[in-house]
Amino acid sequence: MNTYDHEQATPGRATGAPGATPAHRLGDSTLAVRAGLPEPVKNEPTLPGPVFAAHFHLPGDVEGPYTYGRDTNPTWTLLERAVGELEAPGQEVDTVVFASGMAAISAVLLSQAHTGDTVVLPDDGYQALPLLRDQLEAYGIHVRTAPTAGEAQLAALDGARLLWIETPSNPGLDVCDVRCLVDAAHAGGTLVAVDNTLATPLGQRPLELGADFSVASGTKGLTGHGDLLLGYVVCRDRQLAARVRQWRKIVGAIPGPMEAWLAHRSLSTLRLRVERQWANALSVAEALAGRPDVSGLRYPGLPADPAHTTATRQMRGYGSVVSFTLPDRAHAERFMTALHLVEDATSFGGVRSTAERRGRWGGDAVPEGFIRFSAGAEDAEDLVADVLRALDRAGHHH
């Protein structure tokens, strides 16, 4: 029996978790380990392996879910269903997976905005957004920007086609009230997309807060092992999703079947991973809070953080990323060199802690000594000890 005979005819359409129990009553760990699994078939694997196919048998008319490998793939179908179940348990949503987070972000902006339209971006978001802004403006799309904090984007909404929200923002970790922005945007006919990369679907569910698109880089916390690139877009509106899927077809920014399968396999430990990472991030943040050499400490989970109140209202977890500033570039570089358990690498959300002096890329408006730290799944005591030892060594330099 073909494992895929029972697949629904609309790849990417999730209608809640399989089985008799409604998805919204299941806990996060249960959701994560069951997400996107096909109905059991005797002698078949629980999660079918990656399907490597550029084309599929297609006699006669073009019909059925699988025709050509740029358009659909059974491995994507299962992953898309899984992501949809995590982002919007119990709801009907469409998910489209991409080769990277930037492919997903670009697909939303470039499939929805046309020449003469206005889009609103955060001015403190991911450092590739300014590159995207240049491209949008080259196509005759007007771009307005405003900071994430304090819902500052409200002032830029008038007549906009699309509002892009990033909360918590990367790397500054500011948070905005998604529902407040969504209500104002929708009142004026503006679509809303939320970059949910930092929170993951277990930390925040933008569609439940009213957003039209939840978009993320699956490269980070979702898959969590620092070894694959992936992006996704989830929508409730089928027509919006169809345009995003059409954009994927036109541009061809598709994930390989192996990456898609690895991503799906990684979801089963999502709850375990983020629980440990969030706890470790809080432990590191608390340890940094008392240090005279650390300024500008940000972590939404700290009660004293400016974002704490808003984050607590709309998030179920505060993420793995902590940001802070050391006195200068040399101090920050000494700190990075002195770390043993933390990799000096970009990206975040992996099971191995990473950190970097963010200013080395030149794309973020941050001080030279600014550190973006991503807590992994190590033991908290070991991680905190490593960070404090590295701070001490960086400070004792003469």
N, C-alpha and C positions, 0 to 999 in steps of 0.2 A: 504493500500500500504506500502510495506517495505521501510523505509527511505533510505536504502542502495542499493536499486535496481539499482540506477543510478550511483553508484560509479564506477570510472574507474578501470580497471582490474589490474593496477599496483599501489598498495599502495605506498604512499610516493612520487609519481611523481607529481610535480606541473607544470602546464603549464600556469601560469599567473592567475590573479584574474578572478573570474566568471563575466559574464555580457559583454556588448558590448564595454565598455570603456577599452582601453589597459591599463594594470596595471602600466606601466611606466609613464603614464600621471596622475595617481592618487597621491594625497598628502599622507604623512605618516599617518595622523590620519584616513583617509579614508581607506588606505590599512590595518591598524591595526584592525579597527572594522569589516572589511569585510573578513579578511584573512581566507581562508580555509573553508568558509561556503558552505554547499552543495546547489545545486539548490533548490529553494523553492518547497515544496510539501504541498498541502492543508491539514490543520489540524495537520501538524507535527511541532515540535519546530524548531526555526531558527537554533539553534545549538543542534543537538541531544545529549541526555544525555549519560553518560558512558555506554559502552557495557561490561557487566561482563560475560565473556565466556571463559572457558578452551577449549571447542571444539564447532564445528558448525555442523549442519546437513550436511552429506556428502555421499549421496547414490552414488554407482557406482564408476566411476573413480575419481581420485584426480584431481579436476580442479576448477577454480574460485578463487577469491581473498582471501576467508576466510575459512581456513581448521582447523587450530589448534592455540590456543592462545599464544603460544610462538613465532609463526612466524608472524602472522598478527592479527590486531584487528581494527574494523571500527573506533574506537575513535582515534587510532594512525593515521589512514589514514588522517583524517581531520586535526589533529594537524601537521602532516608532510607536508601536502599541505600548511597549513598556514605559517609555518616557512620558507618553500621554497619561498613563495610569498614575504615574508619580506626580506629574504636574497638576492633574485635575482628577483626583479619585472620584469615580462614580459619575463623571460627566462625559458627554460625547465631545471629543476634540479631534482635531487633525494635527498630526506631527509630521514634520519634514526634516530628515537628517541631512547633514552637509559634511563636506570634507574638513571644515574647521569652523571655529567660532566666528571668524571674520567673514567666511562665506555665508553663514547664517545671518549675520548682522547686515551685510551688504544686500542679501536677497530681500530682506524686509524693506529696507529703505529704497532700494532701486526698483522693486516691483510695485511699490505703492505711490511713490512720488514721481511727478512728471514735470516737464519744463513749465515754469511759472508758479509751481506749488511752493509752499513754505514748509520747512521742517524745523523742529526745535530740538537741539542737542544739548547735553550737558557740556559745560566748558572745562569740567574737571574729571571727565570720564577716561576710559581706556585710551592709551596713547595712540592707537591707530585711528581713532575717530577723526582727528584733524585731517588725516590723509583722505578719509572718506568724505569729509566736508569739502575738500578741494575738488574731488570728483563730482560730487553733487552740484557744486557751483559751476563746474565746467559744462554740465548738462543744463544749465539755466534754472536750477532749483535754488530757491533762496534759503539760506540757513541762518537761524538765530540761535544764540547760545546763552545760557545762564547757569549759575552754579546749582549743584544738587541741594545743598543745605537750605533750610527755610522755605522749601517749595518756591524758590526764586524763579523757576520756569513758568510759574503762573502768569507772570507779567509779559511773557513772550508768546502766549498761545493764540492771540487774536488772528483768526483766519488761517491757522496752520492746518496742513493736511495730516501731519503726523508729529507726535511728541515722543521723543526717545528719552527714557528714564534709565539711570544706572544707580541702583541702590542695594546694598552699600556701594559707594563709588570706589573705583580702583585708580590710584592707590590710597587716596586720602580718607576713605571710610566714612564719608558723610552719608546721611540717610535722609530721604524725603518721604513725606506722607503720600503713598501711592494712591490711596482711595481719594484723597483730596484733589490730587492732580487729575486723576481719571474723571472724576465728576465734573470738574471745570472743563476739561478737554472735550468730553462727550457732549456737554451742554452746547459747545460751539461747533460740533461736527468734526472734531479732531480725533483721529485714531491714536491709540497709545500702545507703545511697545516698551517692555521692561527687560533690561539685561539682568538675568537672574543667575549669572555665572558664580558670583561670590557666595550667594546663599545656598545654592542647590535647591531642588524642589522640596527637600525635606526641611529646609530652613525658611522658605518663603514660597507662596504660591500666587504669583501675579494675576493669573486668570481669576482666582477667587477674590482678588482685590479689585476686579473689574477691567483689567487690561485686555486689549485685543490680541496682543502677541506676548508670549513669554519666550525669550530668546536666550541662548546660552552657548558658551564654549564648553563642550563636554570634555575637552582636553583637561580641564582643571578638576574640581572636586567630584564631579559626577562619576568619572571613570577612575580618577584618583591614584593612578600608578605612574604618571609622568612618562608614559611610553606610547601614547597615541594621540592624534589630533582628530577632533570631531566637533561638530556644531549641530544645533537643532533649533527649530522654530515650532511652537505649539500655538494653535488658534482654535477658538470655538466656532468661528464663522467659516463655513466651507468655502465660500467664494474668495475670502482673503487667503485662505490656505491654498486654494487652487492657483492663485496668482504667484504665490511663493514657490509652489511646486513647478509651475511653468518656468519661473526664473531659473530654478535648478536645472531644468531640462535644457534651457537655452545656453546657460553658462557652463553646464557640465561639472559643477563643483560637488561631485558625489564622493561619499566615503567608500573606501574599498571594503569588500565583504569581510575580510579578516579583521579590519578595524571595527566594523559594526558588530561583529560577533564578540570580539574582545570587550567592547563597550558593554554589550548586554550581559556578558558573563560577570563583568565587574559590578554591575548594579546590585547583585545579591548581597554584597558586603557594604553597600552604601550607608545604611543606618549605623553599622558597627564603626565604620571609618569616621563618619562625621561626628558621631558622639564623642569619640576619643579626641579627634582634632579640635572640636569646639572647646572641650574641657581643657586641652593643652594650651590652646590660644588664651583662654581666660587665665590659666595659671601663669603663663609667661607675662601677660599684661599686668597681672597683679604684682608680679615680681619686679617689673620695670617701674611700676607706679611710685616706688619709694626711692628711686635712684636720682641723685643730683645731676648726673651726667646725661640724663634722658629728658628731652623736652618734647612737646607736641604729641604725647602719647595718645593714640586713638585705638579703641576697640569698643564696638557698640555694646558689648556685654558688660562693660564696667559701669556700675551705677552712676559714677561721676561723669561719664562720657556725655558730651552734648547731644549725641544721637540716641542715647539709651531709651528715652521715653517713647519716641516714635518707633524705634526698632522693636521694642517690647510689644507695642500695639499690633504690629503687622508681621513680625517674624517669629518663627518657632525655634530658631537657633541663630547664633550671631556670626557664624562663619569661622574660618581657620586663620584669617589674616589679621595681623596686628601691625600698625605702623607707628614709627617713632623717629625722632631726630637726635643724632649725636652732634657734638659741638662743631665738627668740620669734616671735610672730605677725608683727610688723613686719619682722623680718629675713627671714622666709619670703616675705612679700609683695614685698619688694624683690628677692629672688632671682627670683621668678616674673616680675616686670616686666622684669628684665634679660635674660631668655632671648630669643634670636632664633629659634632653630631648633626650639623646643619649644612646643607650643600649650598655653595655660592652659585645660584642658578636663577634664571627668570622663571616665570609662571608661578602657580600656587595651587593649593588644594591636593597635593600629593601625600602619600603615606609616609614619605621621608620629608622631614622639615627642610625648607629652603628659605633663603633670604637673599636680598641683594641691596646694594646701594643704588637706589632707583635712578638717581641723577645721571648715572653713567650712560643711559640711553639718550638723554637730551630731550625726550618728548613730553616730560611731565613738569609742571610748575611746582617743583619741590626743592627744598634746600639741599645743598651738596651733601650734608650728613644724614639725609633722610634714608631710613631703612624700611623696606617692606618685608615683613617676616611672615612666613606661612607655616603654621604648626602642623606637624605630621602626627603619626600614630605611635611615637615612641612613649616610653614611660615618662610621665610628667616630671618626676623628680630629676631624672637624668637630663631632660631637656632644659629645665629651669637652671640646673647646676651648670650646664654647658654655657648657657647664655650669660649667667652672672660671672662665671670665670672669664669668659671672653671680654665682657665689659671691664672687669678689673684689669686684665692684661692690656687692653686698649688704653686705659687711663693711666697706667703706670709707666708709659713710654716717656723717655726724656731725650 
